[in-house]
């Protein structure tokens, strides 16, 4: 059966309904589960192991959930399938995303989120990164700690994506940008970037 339904049932939720979520992707399927008690859960399933697919997402969402002024879904559980099939899943609170919201209020909340005191030791010490690597969709994203924002952004974000690309023109352009901006440092010359 469905591993998310099994986990929820084993943890005291009686599931009375299910449905498809509003969207999916090429790397995961999504769905919603309804509990008799009224809770609604959002579930993603992927063919890769939880360690590489959902652990980083779960820990990242939990870090945001614990410190955020922006509404973040609660993560209930993530894990590998235990029914003999390959793959993994993550169970989150399902958020109702309808209605009109204030873009101004959202902007204020995002600013507060980015000004929050870091909760991770390395970030408190001025390092940039995260305790573990994660993914952007199905694409691995390295997060190893670095003490310089421009270097982190150059190596772990843009540079990593360019390396994954098989586009020689893009790689050549990136090399030119790095050379002309002193490894992006000139772009951040008079800007103080703090880890959050």
KEKE-3310 file (N, C-alpha, C; in steps of 0.2 Angstrom, whole numbers, plus 5000, padded with zeros to 4 digits):
npx = (5004:5001:5015:5014:5001:5002:5012:5005:4993:4999:5003:4992:4983:4968:4965:4954:4951:4958:4967:4973:4986:4988:4998:5012:5028:5042:5050:5044:5029:5014:5002:4986:4981:4967:4963:4952:4951:4952:4964:4974:4985:5000:5008:5023:5031:5045:5056:5069:5081:5076:5087:5094:5084:5073:5078:5086:5076:5066:5073:5077:5065:5060:5069:5066:5052:5053:5058:5052:5042:5035:5022:5025:5025:5022:5033:5029:5035:5048:5054:5061:5052:5044:5039:5045:5047:5056:5061:5055:5047:5039:5030:5019:5011:4996:4994:4982:4981:4974:4965:4967:4982:4992:5005:5013:5013:5018:5031:5037:5036:5045:5057:5059:5061:5074:5081:5082:5089:5102:5100:5109:5125:5137:5132:5129:5142:5146:5147:5143:5131:5124:5119:5118:5119:5106:5092:5087:5073:5075:5089:5105:5111:5125:5130:5140:5149:5156:5166:5165:5153:5152:5161:5154:5142:5147:5153:5145:5132:5129:5140:5140:5128:5131:5142:5135:5128:5128:5132:5143:5144:5138:5146:5158:5154:5151:5164:5170:5163:5166:5180:5179:5173:5181:5179:5166:5167:5168:5155:5149:5156:5154:5144:5137:5135:5126:5125:5110)
npy = (4994:5012:5021:5033:5033:5022:5026:5037:5031:5022:5031:5037:5043:5043:5039:5046:5050:5054:5063:5071:5082:5100:5101:5094:5086:5082:5074:5070:5063:5070:5072:5073:5069:5066:5067:5059:5067:5080:5085:5089:5082:5085:5076:5070:5060:5051:5043:5041:5038:5043:5049:5056:5063:5069:5072:5084:5093:5092:5095:5108:5114:5112:5120:5133:5133:5134:5146:5156:5170:5169:5158:5142:5125:5112:5099:5082:5069:5060:5047:5031:5020:5006:4995:4986:4992:5003:5020:5035:5046:5061:5069:5082:5096:5101:5116:5129:5138:5147:5163:5181:5189:5201:5208:5217:5214:5201:5204:5211:5201:5192:5200:5200:5187:5185:5193:5187:5179:5168:5150:5140:5134:5136:5146:5156:5160:5166:5159:5153:5143:5126:5113:5101:5094:5097:5097:5104:5103:5088:5090:5089:5100:5107:5112:5114:5122:5139:5154:5165:5175:5179:5169:5157:5159:5159:5147:5136:5139:5146:5142:5128:5124:5128:5120:5108:5109:5105:5114:5122:5135:5142:5138:5144:5158:5159:5158:5169:5179:5177:5180:5194:5199:5197:5184:5186:5194:5208:5212:5212:5221:5233:5228:5221:5205:5194:5179:5169)
npz = (5000:5001:5007:5014:5019:5027:5036:5042:5047:5056:5065:5072:5064:5056:5040:5028:5015:4999:4986:4971:4970:4966:4957:4949:4945:4935:4942:4954:4961:4967:4980:4990:5007:5017:5034:5046:5058:5053:5048:5034:5023:5013:5001:4994:4982:4977:4965:4970:4984:5001:5008:4998:4992:5000:5013:5015:5011:5021:5033:5030:5028:5041:5048:5043:5047:5061:5063:5056:5050:5039:5032:5033:5028:5040:5043:5044:5042:5034:5023:5017:5005:5012:5006:4998:4986:4976:4981:4989:5001:5007:5020:5023:5031:5023:5015:5013:4999:4992:4989:4991:4995:5003:4995:5000:5014:5013:5008:5019:5029:5022:5023:5037:5039:5033:5041:5053:5067:5065:5067:5067:5071:5063:5054:5063:5066:5055:5044:5027:5020:5023:5035:5028:5011:4998:4987:4971:4965:4957:4956:4962:4976:4982:4998:5007:5020:5019:5021:5014:5006:4992:4986:4990:4983:4970:4969:4975:4971:4957:4950:4952:4945:4932:4930:4929:4918:4900:4891:4881:4877:4888:4898:4894:4894:4908:4913:4908:4914:4928:4927:4923:4934:4945:4951:4955:4966:4964:4962:4974:4981:4990:4998:5012:5017:5026:5035:5036)
capx = (5000:5004:5019:5012:4995:5004:5015:5000:4989:5003:5004:4986:4978:4963:4964:4947:4951:4964:4966:4979:4988:4987:5004:5017:5034:5045:5054:5040:5022:5011:4995:4984:4977:4963:4962:4946:4951:4952:4970:4975:4992:5002:5013:5027:5035:5050:5060:5076:5080:5075:5093:5096:5078:5069:5081:5087:5070:5063:5077:5077:5058:5059:5073:5061:5046:5055:5060:5049:5036:5031:5019:5029:5021:5025:5035:5028:5039:5050:5057:5061:5047:5046:5034:5048:5048:5061:5058:5054:5041:5039:5023:5019:5005:4994:4992:4977:4985:4969:4963:4971:4986:4995:5012:5017:5014:5023:5038:5039:5038:5052:5063:5060:5064:5081:5085:5081:5096:5103:5100:5114:5131:5141:5129:5130:5149:5147:5148:5137:5129:5118:5122:5118:5117:5099:5091:5083:5069:5079:5096:5109:5113:5130:5129:5146:5151:5161:5166:5164:5147:5153:5164:5149:5137:5150:5155:5140:5126:5129:5145:5138:5123:5135:5146:5130:5126:5132:5132:5149:5143:5136:5152:5163:5151:5153:5171:5171:5160:5171:5186:5178:5171:5186:5176:5160:5169:5167:5148:5147:5161:5152:5138:5138:5130:5126:5121:5103)
capy = (5000:5018:5021:5038:5031:5017:5030:5041:5027:5020:5037:5039:5047:5039:5043:5045:5052:5056:5066:5073:5089:5104:5101:5088:5088:5076:5070:5067:5064:5073:5070:5075:5064:5069:5063:5060:5072:5086:5087:5087:5081:5085:5070:5070:5053:5051:5036:5040:5037:5049:5053:5061:5067:5073:5074:5091:5097:5091:5099:5115:5117:5113:5126:5139:5133:5136:5153:5160:5174:5167:5152:5136:5119:5108:5092:5076:5063:5058:5041:5027:5016:5000:4990:4982:4996:5009:5027:5038:5051:5066:5070:5089:5099:5104:5123:5132:5143:5152:5169:5186:5191:5207:5208:5221:5210:5196:5207:5213:5194:5189:5203:5198:5180:5186:5196:5182:5177:5161:5145:5135:5136:5139:5152:5161:5161:5170:5155:5152:5136:5123:5107:5096:5096:5096:5097:5109:5098:5082:5092:5090:5106:5107:5117:5115:5129:5143:5160:5171:5175:5179:5163:5152:5160:5157:5139:5132:5140:5147:5138:5121:5124:5129:5113:5102:5110:5102:5119:5125:5142:5144:5138:5150:5164:5159:5159:5176:5183:5176:5184:5201:5201:5194:5179:5189:5199:5215:5213:5212:5225:5237:5225:5216:5200:5190:5172:5168)
capz = (5000:5001:5013:5018:5022:5032:5042:5046:5051:5062:5070:5075:5059:5052:5033:5025:5008:4995:4980:4968:4972:4960:4952:4950:4942:4931:4947:4960:4961:4973:4982:4997:5011:5022:5040:5049:5063:5049:5045:5027:5022:5006:5001:4988:4982:4972:4964:4973:4992:5005:5010:4993:4989:5005:5020:5015:5011:5027:5038:5028:5030:5048:5050:5042:5051:5068:5064:5051:5050:5033:5033:5031:5030:5045:5040:5048:5041:5027:5023:5011:5005:5015:5003:4993:4980:4976:4981:4996:5002:5012:5022:5026:5032:5017:5016:5008:4995:4989:4991:4990:5000:5003:4993:5005:5020:5011:5008:5026:5032:5019:5026:5044:5039:5031:5046:5059:5070:5062:5073:5066:5074:5058:5052:5069:5066:5049:5038:5022:5019:5027:5037:5023:5004:4997:4980:4968:4961:4957:4955:4969:4977:4987:5003:5011:5023:5016:5025:5010:5002:4985:4985:4991:4978:4964:4969:4977:4967:4950:4947:4952:4940:4926:4929:4927:4911:4895:4886:4881:4877:4894:4902:4892:4897:4915:4914:4906:4920:4933:4925:4923:4941:4950:4954:4957:4971:4962:4962:4981:4984:4995:5001:5018:5016:5033:5034:5039)
cpx = (5004:5008:5017:5006:4997:5007:5010:4996:4993:5004:4998:4981:4974:4962:4957:4946:4958:4962:4973:4980:4987:4992:5008:5024:5037:5049:5050:5033:5019:5004:4993:4980:4973:4962:4955:4945:4951:4958:4970:4982:4994:5008:5017:5031:5039:5054:5066:5075:5079:5081:5095:5090:5075:5072:5082:5081:5067:5067:5077:5070:5057:5063:5069:5055:5047:5056:5056:5043:5032:5028:5023:5025:5025:5027:5033:5033:5042:5054:5057:5054:5049:5041:5038:5049:5053:5058:5057:5048:5042:5031:5023:5012:5003:4992:4987:4980:4980:4968:4968:4975:4989:5003:5016:5019:5019:5030:5041:5041:5044:5058:5064:5063:5072:5085:5085:5088:5096:5103:5105:5121:5136:5138:5130:5137:5151:5148:5142:5137:5124:5121:5122:5117:5109:5099:5087:5079:5073:5087:5099:5111:5118:5129:5134:5148:5157:5161:5165:5158:5148:5156:5158:5144:5140:5151:5149:5133:5127:5134:5144:5133:5127:5139:5141:5128:5131:5133:5139:5149:5142:5142:5157:5160:5153:5160:5173:5168:5164:5177:5185:5176:5175:5182:5170:5161:5167:5159:5146:5152:5159:5145:5140:5133:5131:5122:5115:5101)
cpy = (5006:5019:5027:5037:5027:5021:5034:5037:5024:5025:5040:5043:5042:5042:5041:5047:5054:5059:5068:5080:5093:5103:5095:5091:5081:5072:5067:5068:5067:5071:5073:5069:5068:5064:5064:5066:5079:5088:5085:5087:5082:5080:5071:5063:5054:5044:5035:5040:5043:5053:5058:5066:5072:5075:5081:5095:5097:5095:5106:5118:5117:5119:5133:5139:5135:5143:5158:5164:5172:5160:5146:5130:5115:5101:5087:5071:5063:5051:5037:5022:5009:4994:4986:4986:5001:5015:5029:5043:5056:5068:5077:5091:5102:5111:5125:5138:5148:5159:5175:5188:5197:5206:5212:5217:5204:5198:5208:5206:5191:5193:5201:5191:5181:5190:5192:5180:5169:5156:5140:5138:5140:5146:5158:5164:5165:5166:5155:5145:5133:5116:5101:5098:5094:5096:5103:5105:5091:5083:5093:5097:5106:5113:5118:5122:5133:5150:5166:5170:5174:5172:5157:5153:5157:5150:5135:5133:5141:5142:5131:5120:5124:5122:5108:5103:5107:5107:5123:5132:5145:5144:5143:5156:5165:5161:5166:5181:5182:5180:5191:5204:5199:5189:5181:5194:5206:5217:5214:5217:5229:5235:5221:5211:5195:5184:5172:5161)
cpz = (5000:5007:5017:5022:5028:5038:5046:5050:5057:5067:5072:5070:5055:5045:5030:5018:5005:4989:4977:4970:4965:4955:4954:4946:4938:4936:4953:4958:4968:4974:4989:5000:5016:5028:5043:5054:5059:5046:5038:5026:5014:5006:4994:4988:4976:4971:4968:4981:4995:5007:5005:4991:4995:5012:5020:5015:5018:5032:5036:5030:5037:5051:5049:5046:5058:5069:5060:5053:5044:5034:5029:5033:5035:5042:5046:5048:5034:5028:5017:5011:5009:5012:4998:4986:4981:4977:4989:4995:5007:5014:5025:5027:5025:5018:5010:5005:4992:4992:4990:4996:4998:5001:4998:5011:5019:5011:5015:5029:5029:5022:5033:5044:5037:5036:5053:5061:5067:5068:5072:5068:5069:5055:5057:5069:5060:5043:5034:5020:5022:5029:5033:5016:5003:4989:4978:4963:4962:4956:4961:4969:4983:4992:5008:5014:5020:5020:5021:5005:4995:4982:4985:4985:4971:4963:4970:4973:4960:4947:4946:4946:4933:4924:4927:4920:4906:4889:4886:4881:4884:4899:4900:4894:4904:4917:4913:4912:4926:4933:4926:4930:4947:4954:4958:4963:4970:4963:4969:4985:4990:4998:5007:5018:5023:5032:5038:5039)
residu = (UNK:UNK:UNK:UNK:UNK:UNK:UNK:UNK:UNK:UNK:UNK:UNK:UNK:UNK:UNK:UNK:UNK:UNK:UNK:UNK:UNK:UNK:UNK:UNK:UNK:UNK:UNK:UNK:UNK:UNK:UNK:UNK:UNK:UNK:UNK:UNK:UNK:UNK:UNK:UNK:UNK:UNK:UNK:UNK:UNK:UNK:UNK:UNK:UNK:UNK:UNK:UNK:UNK:UNK:UNK:UNK:UNK:UNK:UNK:UNK:UNK:UNK:UNK:UNK:UNK:UNK:UNK:UNK:UNK:UNK:UNK:UNK:UNK:UNK:UNK:UNK:UNK:UNK:UNK:UNK:UNK:UNK:UNK:UNK:UNK:UNK:UNK:UNK:UNK:UNK:UNK:UNK:UNK:UNK:UNK:UNK:UNK:UNK:UNK:UNK:UNK:UNK:UNK:UNK:UNK:UNK:UNK:UNK:UNK:UNK:UNK:UNK:UNK:UNK:UNK:UNK:UNK:UNK:UNK:UNK:UNK:UNK:UNK:UNK:UNK:UNK:UNK:UNK:UNK:UNK:UNK:UNK:UNK:UNK:UNK:UNK:UNK:UNK:UNK:UNK:UNK:UNK:UNK:UNK:UNK:UNK:UNK:UNK:UNK:UNK:UNK:UNK:UNK:UNK:UNK:UNK:UNK:UNK:UNK:UNK:UNK:UNK:UNK:UNK:UNK:UNK:UNK:UNK:UNK:UNK:UNK:UNK:UNK:UNK:UNK:UNK:UNK:UNK:UNK:UNK:UNK:UNK:UNK:UNK:UNK:UNK:UNK:UNK:UNK:UNK:UNK:UNK:UNK:UNK:UNK:UNK)
# end
